Amino acid sequence: MSIPFTNLVLLWVERGQKIAPELNLGGKVKHKEVATDKSRIVTYCTDEMKRKLERLAALRFRSVSNLVEAALAEEIARAESSGELKIDPLADSE
């Protein structure tokens, strides 16, 4: 399956599908299987932010994906602690 890169805005892959995009030089996104059961979120950021994330991930011996996942988990925990985000009682059963 190929998607024109210019049309790719957000790709959300549900758990269990184990599919991730792979760019090729023709401007298309090809999908390949990956070894994970996690959902995928694609986002956009500035070039400067990307460079800083890559440097920070390297300093911490982590992947950029793992670094971003940890930051998101911290933000969600902070929002739950403050009461901004109610804790979902069904979240552990999924």
N, CA, C and O atoms as a GROMACS GRO file, in nm:
protein
  376
    1MET      N    1   0.085  -0.118   0.000
    1MET     CA    2   0.000   0.000   0.000
    1MET      C    3   0.088   0.123   0.000
    1MET      O    4   0.180   0.132   0.082
    2SER      N    5   0.065   0.218  -0.089
    2SER     CA    6   0.141   0.343  -0.094
    2SER      C    7   0.046   0.462  -0.080
    2SER      O    8  -0.065   0.461  -0.132
    3ILE      N    9   0.093   0.563  -0.007
    3ILE     CA   10   0.019   0.687   0.012
    3ILE      C   11   0.110   0.800  -0.035
    3ILE      O   12   0.225   0.805   0.008
    4PRO      N   13   0.063   0.891  -0.122
    4PRO     CA   14   0.148   1.004  -0.160
    4PRO      C   15   0.190   1.082  -0.036
    4PRO      O   16   0.106   1.118   0.046
    5PHE      N   17   0.320   1.108  -0.022
    5PHE     CA   18   0.371   1.174   0.097
    5PHE      C   19   0.306   1.310   0.119
    5PHE      O   20   0.282   1.348   0.233
    6THR      N   21   0.276   1.382   0.013
    6THR     CA   22   0.215   1.514   0.027
    6THR      C   23   0.076   1.506   0.089
    6THR      O   24   0.028   1.605   0.143
    7ASN      N   25   0.011   1.390   0.082
    7ASN     CA   26  -0.123   1.374   0.139
    7ASN      C   27  -0.121   1.317   0.280
    7ASN      O   28  -0.226   1.303   0.343
    8LEU      N   29  -0.002   1.282   0.330
    8LEU     CA   30   0.008   1.221   0.461
    8LEU      C   31   0.006   1.329   0.568
    8LEU      O   32   0.101   1.406   0.580
    9VAL      N   33  -0.101   1.336   0.645
    9VAL     CA   34  -0.113   1.435   0.751
    9VAL      C   35  -0.101   1.366   0.886
    9VAL      O   36  -0.020   1.406   0.969
   10LEU      N   37  -0.180   1.263   0.908
   10LEU     CA   38  -0.177   1.191   1.035
   10LEU      C   39  -0.201   1.045   1.006
   10LEU      O   40  -0.297   1.009   0.938
   11LEU      N   41  -0.116   0.962   1.058
   11LEU     CA   42  -0.131   0.818   1.044
   11LEU      C   43  -0.145   0.758   1.182
   11LEU      O   44  -0.054   0.770   1.264
   12TRP      N   45  -0.256   0.695   1.209
   12TRP     CA   46  -0.282   0.634   1.337
   12TRP      C   47  -0.305   0.486   1.310
   12TRP      O   48  -0.405   0.448   1.249
   13VAL      N   49  -0.215   0.404   1.355
   13VAL     CA   50  -0.227   0.261   1.332
   13VAL      C   51  -0.273   0.196   1.461
   13VAL      O   52  -0.209   0.212   1.566
   14GLU      N   53  -0.382   0.125   1.453
   14GLU     CA   54  -0.437   0.060   1.572
   14GLU      C   55  -0.347  -0.056   1.615
   14GLU      O   56  -0.278  -0.117   1.534
   15ARG      N   57  -0.351  -0.084   1.745
   15ARG     CA   58  -0.272  -0.193   1.800
   15ARG      C   59  -0.301  -0.324   1.728
   15ARG      O   60  -0.414  -0.350   1.687
   16GLY      N   61  -0.198  -0.404   1.712
   16GLY     CA   62  -0.215  -0.534   1.652
   16GLY      C   63  -0.191  -0.538   1.502
   16GLY      O   64  -0.165  -0.645   1.447
   17GLN      N   65  -0.197  -0.423   1.434
   17GLN     CA   66  -0.175  -0.422   1.289
   17GLN      C   67  -0.026  -0.430   1.255
   17GLN      O   68   0.010  -0.481   1.149
   18LYS      N   69   0.059  -0.380   1.344
   18LYS     CA   70   0.204  -0.388   1.327
   18LYS      C   71   0.249  -0.337   1.190
   18LYS      O   72   0.321  -0.407   1.118
   19ILE      N   73   0.207  -0.218   1.155
   19ILE     CA   74   0.244  -0.158   1.027
   19ILE      C   75   0.303  -0.019   1.053
   19ILE      O   76   0.253   0.055   1.137
   20ALA      N   77   0.408   0.016   0.981
   20ALA     CA   78   0.469   0.148   0.993
   20ALA      C   79   0.508   0.198   0.854
   20ALA      O   80   0.536   0.117   0.766
   21PRO      N   81   0.509   0.331   0.834
   21PRO     CA   82   0.546   0.382   0.702
   21PRO      C   83   0.697   0.378   0.680
   21PRO      O   84   0.775   0.384   0.775
   22GLU      N   85   0.736   0.368   0.556
   22GLU     CA   86   0.876   0.373   0.518
   22GLU      C   87   0.884   0.460   0.394
   22GLU      O   88   0.819   0.430   0.294
   23LEU      N   89   0.963   0.567   0.398
   23LEU     CA   90   0.973   0.658   0.284
   23LEU      C   91   1.066   0.600   0.178
   23LEU      O   92   1.164   0.533   0.210
   24ASN      N   93   1.035   0.628   0.054
   24ASN     CA   94   1.130   0.598  -0.053
   24ASN      C   95   1.151   0.727  -0.131
   24ASN      O   96   1.080   0.825  -0.110
   25LEU      N   97   1.247   0.728  -0.221
   25LEU     CA   98   1.282   0.851  -0.291
   25LEU      C   99   1.177   0.896  -0.391
   25LEU      O  100   1.185   1.008  -0.440
   26GLY      N  101   1.081   0.812  -0.422
   26GLY     CA  102   0.977   0.849  -0.518
   26GLY      C  103   0.867   0.935  -0.458
   26GLY      O  104   0.770   0.965  -0.528
   27GLY      N  105   0.878   0.974  -0.333
   27GLY     CA  106   0.776   1.059  -0.271
   27GLY      C  107   0.656   0.981  -0.222
   27GLY      O  108   0.554   1.041  -0.190
   28LYS      N  109   0.666   0.851  -0.216
   28LYS     CA  110   0.556   0.767  -0.168
   28LYS      C  111   0.592   0.711  -0.031
   28LYS      O  112   0.710   0.699   0.003
   29VAL      N  113   0.492   0.676   0.046
   29VAL     CA  114   0.513   0.611   0.174
   29VAL      C  115   0.475   0.466   0.157
   29VAL      O  116   0.360   0.434   0.125
   30LYS      N  117   0.570   0.377   0.178
   30LYS     CA  118   0.542   0.234   0.173
   30LYS      C  119   0.532   0.184   0.317
   30LYS      O  120   0.605   0.232   0.404
   31HIS      N  121   0.445   0.090   0.341
   31HIS     CA  122   0.427   0.038   0.475
   31HIS      C  123   0.501  -0.093   0.492
   31HIS      O  124   0.502  -0.177   0.401
   32LYS      N  125   0.563  -0.111   0.607
   32LYS     CA  126   0.632  -0.235   0.638
   32LYS      C  127   0.587  -0.281   0.776
   32LYS      O  128   0.536  -0.202   0.856
   33GLU      N  129   0.606  -0.408   0.803
   33GLU     CA  130   0.569  -0.461   0.934
   33GLU      C  131   0.677  -0.425   1.035
   33GLU      O  132   0.796  -0.424   1.003
   34VAL      N  133   0.635  -0.395   1.158
   34VAL     CA  134   0.728  -0.367   1.268
   34VAL      C  135   0.690  -0.455   1.386
   34VAL      O  136   0.576  -0.497   1.399
   35ALA      N  137   0.788  -0.482   1.470
   35ALA     CA  138   0.766  -0.571   1.585
   35ALA      C  139   0.720  -0.491   1.707
   35ALA      O  140   0.797  -0.470   1.800
   36THR      N  141   0.594  -0.448   1.705
   36THR     CA  142   0.537  -0.380   1.820
   36THR      C  143   0.386  -0.395   1.818
   36THR      O  144   0.326  -0.415   1.712
   37ASP      N  145   0.327  -0.384   1.936
   37ASP     CA  146   0.181  -0.386   1.943
   37ASP      C  147   0.130  -0.249   1.987
   37ASP      O  148   0.012  -0.235   2.022
   38LYS      N  149   0.217  -0.148   1.986
   38LYS     CA  150   0.180  -0.013   2.026
   38LYS      C  151   0.114   0.061   1.911
   38LYS      O  152   0.143   0.036   1.794
   39SER      N  153   0.024   0.153   1.945
   39SER     CA  154  -0.036   0.240   1.845
   39SER      C  155   0.069   0.340   1.797
   39SER      O  156   0.165   0.369   1.868
   40ARG      N  157   0.050   0.391   1.676
   40ARG     CA  158   0.146   0.484   1.618
   40ARG      C  159   0.080   0.620   1.600
   40ARG      O  160  -0.035   0.630   1.556
   41ILE      N  161   0.154   0.725   1.636
   41ILE     CA  162   0.110   0.863   1.616
   41ILE      C  163   0.220   0.934   1.538
   41ILE      O  164   0.337   0.923   1.573
   42VAL      N  165   0.183   1.006   1.434
   42VAL     CA  166   0.279   1.082   1.356
   42VAL      C  167   0.252   1.230   1.382
   42VAL      O  168   0.136   1.272   1.382
   43THR      N  169   0.357   1.307   1.403
   43THR     CA  170   0.340   1.450   1.431
   43THR      C  171   0.441   1.531   1.352
   43THR      O  172   0.536   1.477   1.295
   44TYR      N  173   0.420   1.660   1.350
   44TYR     CA  174   0.511   1.752   1.283
   44TYR      C  175   0.573   1.843   1.386
   44TYR      O  176   0.508   1.881   1.484
   45CYS      N  177   0.701   1.879   1.367
   45CYS     CA  178   0.770   1.975   1.453
   45CYS      C  179   0.871   2.051   1.368
   45CYS      O  180   0.895   2.016   1.252
   46THR      N  181   0.929   2.153   1.426
   46THR     CA  182   1.029   2.231   1.352
   46THR      C  183   1.157   2.148   1.335
   46THR      O  184   1.179   2.052   1.409
   47ASP      N  185   1.238   2.185   1.238
   47ASP     CA  186   1.366   2.118   1.218
   47ASP      C  187   1.454   2.131   1.344
   47ASP      O  188   1.523   2.037   1.382
   48GLU      N  189   1.449   2.248   1.406
   48GLU     CA  190   1.529   2.270   1.528
   48GLU      C  191   1.486   2.176   1.640
   48GLU      O  192   1.570   2.117   1.708
   49MET      N  193   1.355   2.161   1.660
   49MET     CA  194   1.306   2.071   1.764
   49MET      C  195   1.347   1.927   1.734
   49MET      O  196   1.386   1.854   1.825
   50LYS      N  197   1.339   1.886   1.608
   50LYS     CA  198   1.378   1.751   1.570
   50LYS      C  199   1.525   1.728   1.599
   50LYS      O  200   1.562   1.624   1.655
   51ARG      N  201   1.610   1.822   1.563
   51ARG     CA  202   1.754   1.810   1.590
   51ARG      C  203   1.781   1.797   1.740
   51ARG      O  204   1.863   1.716   1.783
   52LYS      N  205   1.710   1.879   1.820
   52LYS     CA  206   1.730   1.874   1.965
   52LYS      C  207   1.681   1.742   2.023
   52LYS      O  208   1.744   1.685   2.112
   53LEU      N  209   1.568   1.693   1.973
   53LEU     CA  210   1.518   1.563   2.019
   53LEU      C  211   1.618   1.452   1.986
   53LEU      O  212   1.643   1.364   2.069
   54GLU      N  213   1.674   1.456   1.866
   54GLU     CA  214   1.772   1.355   1.827
   54GLU      C  215   1.896   1.360   1.914
   54GLU      O  216   1.949   1.257   1.954
   55ARG      N  217   1.943   1.482   1.944
   55ARG     CA  218   2.061   1.497   2.031
   55ARG      C  219   2.032   1.447   2.171
   55ARG      O  220   2.113   1.375   2.230
   56LEU      N  221   1.915   1.486   2.227
   56LEU     CA  222   1.879   1.445   2.361
   56LEU      C  223   1.862   1.293   2.370
   56LEU      O  224   1.906   1.231   2.466
   57ALA      N  225   1.798   1.234   2.270
   57ALA     CA  226   1.780   1.089   2.268
   57ALA      C  227   1.916   1.019   2.265
   57ALA      O  228   1.936   0.921   2.337
   58ALA      N  229   2.008   1.068   2.184
   58ALA     CA  230   2.141   1.008   2.177
   58ALA      C  231   2.214   1.019   2.311
   58ALA      O  232   2.278   0.923   2.355
   59LEU      N  233   2.204   1.134   2.375
   59LEU     CA  234   2.267   1.152   2.506
   59LEU      C  235   2.213   1.056   2.611
   59LEU      O  236   2.285   1.013   2.701
   60ARG      N  237   2.085   1.023   2.598
   60ARG     CA  238   2.020   0.934   2.695
   60ARG      C  239   2.016   0.788   2.648
   60ARG      O  240   1.954   0.704   2.713
   61PHE      N  241   2.083   0.759   2.537
   61PHE     CA  242   2.087   0.623   2.480
   61PHE      C  243   1.946   0.568   2.459
   61PHE      O  244   1.916   0.453   2.494
   62ARG      N  245   1.861   0.651   2.401
   62ARG     CA  246   1.723   0.613   2.370
   62ARG      C  247   1.695   0.646   2.225
   62ARG      O  248   1.769   0.721   2.162
   63SER      N  249   1.588   0.589   2.173
   63SER     CA  250   1.542   0.630   2.040
   63SER      C  251   1.459   0.757   2.057
   63SER      O  252   1.411   0.786   2.167
   64VAL      N  253   1.442   0.832   1.950
   64VAL     CA  254   1.356   0.951   1.956
   64VAL      C  255   1.214   0.910   1.993
   64VAL      O  256   1.148   0.976   2.072
   65SER      N  257   1.169   0.800   1.935
   65SER     CA  258   1.034   0.750   1.965
   65SER      C  259   1.017   0.721   2.114
   65SER      O  260   0.916   0.758   2.173
   66ASN      N  261   1.116   0.654   2.173
   66ASN     CA  262   1.110   0.620   2.315
   66ASN      C  263   1.116   0.746   2.401
   66ASN      O  264   1.046   0.754   2.502
   67LEU      N  265   1.197   0.843   2.362
   67LEU     CA  266   1.207   0.969   2.436
   67LEU      C  267   1.074   1.044   2.434
   67LEU      O  268   1.030   1.094   2.537
   68VAL      N  269   1.012   1.051   2.318
   68VAL     CA  270   0.883   1.120   2.304
   68VAL      C  271   0.774   1.046   2.382
   68VAL      O  272   0.690   1.109   2.446
   69GLU      N  273   0.775   0.912   2.376
   69GLU     CA  274   0.676   0.834   2.452
   69GLU      C  275   0.690   0.860   2.602
   69GLU      O  276   0.589   0.874   2.671
   70ALA      N  277   0.814   0.867   2.652
   70ALA     CA  278   0.837   0.894   2.795
   70ALA      C  279   0.787   1.035   2.832
   70ALA      O  280   0.727   1.053   2.937
   71ALA      N  281   0.812   1.133   2.745
   71ALA     CA  282   0.766   1.269   2.770
   71ALA      C  283   0.613   1.276   2.772
   71ALA      O  284   0.555   1.346   2.855
   72LEU      N  285   0.549   1.204   2.681
   72LEU     CA  286   0.403   1.201   2.677
   72LEU      C  287   0.347   1.134   2.803
   72LEU      O  288   0.248   1.179   2.859
   73ALA      N  289   0.411   1.026   2.846
   73ALA     CA  290   0.366   0.956   2.967
   73ALA      C  291   0.377   1.048   3.089
   73ALA      O  292   0.288   1.049   3.174
   74GLU      N  293   0.487   1.125   3.098
   74GLU     CA  294   0.504   1.220   3.209
   74GLU      C  295   0.396   1.327   3.207
   74GLU      O  296   0.341   1.362   3.311
   75GLU      N  297   0.365   1.380   3.088
   75GLU     CA  298   0.263   1.485   3.076
   75GLU      C  299   0.125   1.432   3.114
   75GLU      O  300   0.048   1.501   3.180
   76ILE      N  301   0.093   1.309   3.072
   76ILE     CA  302  -0.035   1.249   3.108
   76ILE      C  303  -0.043   1.226   3.259
   76ILE      O  304  -0.147   1.253   3.320
   77ALA      N  305   0.065   1.177   3.319
   77ALA     CA  306   0.068   1.156   3.465
   77ALA      C  307   0.049   1.288   3.539
   77ALA      O  308  -0.022   1.294   3.640
   78ARG      N  309   0.113   1.394   3.490
   78ARG     CA  310   0.099   1.527   3.552
   78ARG      C  311  -0.046   1.576   3.541
   78ARG      O  312  -0.100   1.630   3.637
   79ALA      N  313  -0.108   1.556   3.427
   79ALA     CA  314  -0.247   1.598   3.407
   79ALA      C  315  -0.342   1.517   3.495
   79ALA      O  316  -0.439   1.571   3.548
   80GLU      N  317  -0.314   1.388   3.513
   80GLU     CA  318  -0.396   1.305   3.601
   80GLU      C  319  -0.378   1.346   3.746
   80GLU      O  320  -0.476   1.351   3.822
   81SER      N  321  -0.254   1.375   3.787
   81SER     CA  322  -0.226   1.418   3.926
   81SER      C  323  -0.295   1.548   3.961
   81SER      O  324  -0.344   1.564   4.073
   82SER      N  325  -0.300   1.640   3.866
   82SER     CA  326  -0.360   1.771   3.891
   82SER      C  327  -0.512   1.767   3.883
   82SER      O  328  -0.579   1.863   3.923
   83GLY      N  329  -0.567   1.659   3.830
   83GLY     CA  330  -0.711   1.650   3.813
   83GLY      C  331  -0.759   1.702   3.679
   83GLY      O  332  -0.878   1.697   3.649
   84GLU      N  333  -0.666   1.753   3.598
   84GLU     CA  334  -0.703   1.804   3.466
   84GLU      C  335  -0.757   1.690   3.379
   84GLU      O  336  -0.851   1.709   3.301
   85LEU      N  337  -0.698   1.572   3.393
   85LEU     CA  338  -0.740   1.454   3.318
   85LEU      C  339  -0.782   1.348   3.418
   85LEU      O  340  -0.702   1.302   3.500
   86LYS      N  341  -0.907   1.309   3.412
   86LYS     CA  342  -0.956   1.206   3.503
   86LYS      C  343  -0.895   1.071   3.465
   86LYS      O  344  -0.884   1.039   3.347
   87ILE      N  345  -0.855   0.994   3.563
   87ILE     CA  346  -0.797   0.863   3.540
   87ILE      C  347  -0.904   0.770   3.485
   87ILE      O  348  -1.012   0.758   3.543
   88ASP      N  349  -0.875   0.706   3.374
   88ASP     CA  350  -0.969   0.616   3.307
   88ASP      C  351  -0.964   0.479   3.374
   88ASP      O  352  -0.862   0.410   3.365
   89PRO      N  353  -1.073   0.437   3.441
   89PRO     CA  354  -1.070   0.308   3.510
   89PRO      C  355  -1.062   0.189   3.415
   89PRO      O  356  -1.028   0.079   3.458
   90LEU      N  357  -1.093   0.208   3.287
   90LEU     CA  358  -1.089   0.099   3.190
   90LEU      C  359  -0.954   0.089   3.118
   90LEU      O  360  -0.931  -0.005   3.042
   91ALA      N  361  -0.864   0.185   3.142
   91ALA     CA  362  -0.738   0.192   3.068
   91ALA      C  363  -0.654   0.066   3.089
   91ALA      O  364  -0.589   0.022   2.994
   92ASP      N  365  -0.651   0.008   3.207
   92ASP     CA  366  -0.568  -0.110   3.233
   92ASP      C  367  -0.626  -0.237   3.172
   92ASP      O  368  -0.554  -0.335   3.154
   93SER      N  369  -0.754  -0.235   3.141
   93SER     CA  370  -0.817  -0.357   3.088
   93SER      C  371  -0.805  -0.368   2.937
   93SER      O  372  -0.840  -0.471   2.880
   94GLU      N  373  -0.755  -0.263   2.868
   94GLU     CA  374  -0.743  -0.265   2.722
   94GLU      C  375  -0.625  -0.346   2.677
   94GLU      O  376  -0.600  -0.358   2.557
   0.00000   0.00000   0.00000
